[in-house]
Amino acid sequence: MQENMISDWADLPKELLDLILSNLYAEDRLTFGLVCRSWNSVATTSTYCHSPYLMFYHRREHRWKFFQYNGSSDKDFPQLYNAEIRCSKYGWLLVSRDDGSLFFFDPFKEQGFENSQSTTFLTLQFVSSMSQLPQTG
């Protein structure tokens, strides 16, 4: 009986899992895929658009505060101590250190990786491409 119950959870329709996933908060979405392989498959291929977070740094406490529509939470990231966030996309942060080195950091999975090349910089600028050409005339 217990074995059938586990199998039933793994066999839920993809559409139902998508619906469940779309109603979860970001932190719960991260653990959704840990239930079983079929749930992980849905979690990794979901087209759900994550709601944005605002991140604020408490310099005295060396802690980050995350704000989302449903509340807030505090996190400690020793990796970001004395670092500056330059930009973010798809949950990744591009971060620089005082020596000018760059690295990427995912605050939700608390992992990052260093840029393999030496990239010290004097000025850092970001350019975004247009989705379509501007109208003329």
N, C-alpha and C positions, 0 to 999 in steps of 0.2 A: 504494500500500500504506500509506504513512504517513498519508495523508488518511483512509482507512478506520479506522485505529487511533484517530485523534482523534475521529472520529464515534462509534466504539464507546464511548469513555469518556463521551461526552455522552448516550448512549442507555441507560445503566444504569437498571434499574427503580427507581422511587422507594422501594420497600420496602427494597431493598438499600442505597441511599444513606442512608436513615433509620437502618438498622442500623449502617452504618459511622460515621455521625455520632454516634450514641449511645455509641460506644466511644472517642471522641476526647477528649483533655483540652481544657480551655477555650481555651487559646491556639491549638491546632490547629483548633478549631471556627471560630475567627475567619477563618482562611485557607481553610477548606474551600470557601466560596462563591466564591472567586476562580478556581477551576478552569475553570468554564464557566457558561453561563446556567442550564442545568438543575440543576447543583449549587447554584448561588446560590439558585434557587427553593426547593429542599429546605431549605437552611440558614435561609432567612428565614421559612419556614412551619413549621419543626420545632416540635413540642410538647415536645421534650426538656427536662426540668427540670435546670437547671445546678446542680452542686454548689456549696455556698457557699465563699467565700474569707474568710479572716481577714486584716485589714490592720493592720499595726503601723507606727508612725512612729518612725524613729531621729532624734531631735531634733538630736543632734550632727552627724550625717552628712547630714541633710536628705534621707533616702531612705525609701522605703516598702518593707516586706517583706510579700509575699503568701504566705499558707499555704493549701494545698489538700491534699486527701487524698494526692496523689501527690508532694508535695514543696513547695518554696518557691522564690521568685524575688524579686529586688530591683529596684525601679524608682525613677526620679527624676522627680518632677512639680514643676517650678518654679511651675506655676500654683497649687499648694497650699501654697506657702511662706507661713508665718504665717496659715494658714487653719485652720478647724476643721470637721470633718465632723459634720453634725447628724443625718443619717439616710441610708439608702440603700434603693433599690427597683429591681428589674429592671436592676441593674448601674449605675444612675445614683446619684451622690452629691449630696446637698444640702449645700452648703458655705457657711460664713459667714466674713467677714473681720472684722478688728478694728473697722472702721468700721460694722459691722452690716449690710453689704450681703450679699445672698445670690446664689449662682450654682450651676448644675448642672454636674457634671463626670463624664464616662465614662472611668474609668481604663484600660479595655481598648482603646478607640479613641483615647485621649488627646485628647479634644475636649470642649468645654464651651460653655455659653452663659450670658450674664449675664441676670439678671432685668431686663426693660425698664423696670420701674417702680422708683422709689426706695422701698426697703423696709427702713428701719432699724427695729430692734426693741429692746425692753427685755427681754422674756422670750419665749422660743421654746418652744412646747409642741406635742406631736404627739398626735393622737387617732386611734384606729383603730375602724372600725365593726365590730359583731359580725356574724358570718356568719348567726346566727339569734337569735331572741329567747330570753332565759333562761327556764328552766322555773319556773313559779310553782305554789305550793300543792301 
